[in-house]
Amino acid sequence: MNYRKLGNTDLDVSTICLGTMTWGEQNTEQEGFEQMNFALDQGVNFWDTAEIYSVPPRAKTFGHTEIIIGNWFEKTKKRDKIILATKVSGPARDYLRNGENSFVGKNLEEALNGSLKRLKQII
């Protein structure tokens, strides 16, 4: 696996990123676990997710991908092996912060705390 420094940090990020947007809709949690295990075994330490995943976005499956990743972190105790990128969704969904702008004040804080909770990084 090839790695690059992340910006001016000491983090070595794999040049291949594991995309996770289908977990919880098109793929089961078990399939997600298998993919995460395989990716890590191959040296892929950079993973991408978003609060809006799984895709296609629906209120019923909102945040499911982050939940699956959080469950994997809890089960494997390998959080320290992964460099995880997640994203806050814009205001287009009425089931997310009532469709309000997610990138300001309390809405941004709520989005970030929600992701951390689903990822089991805070209680």
Secondary structure, 3 states (H helix, E strand, C coil): CCEEECCCCCCEEECCEEECCCECCCECHHHHHHHHHHHHHCCCCEEECCCCCCCCCCHHHCCHHHHHHHHHHHHHCCHHHCEEECCCCCCCCCCCHHHCCCCCHHHHHHHHHHHHHHCCCCC
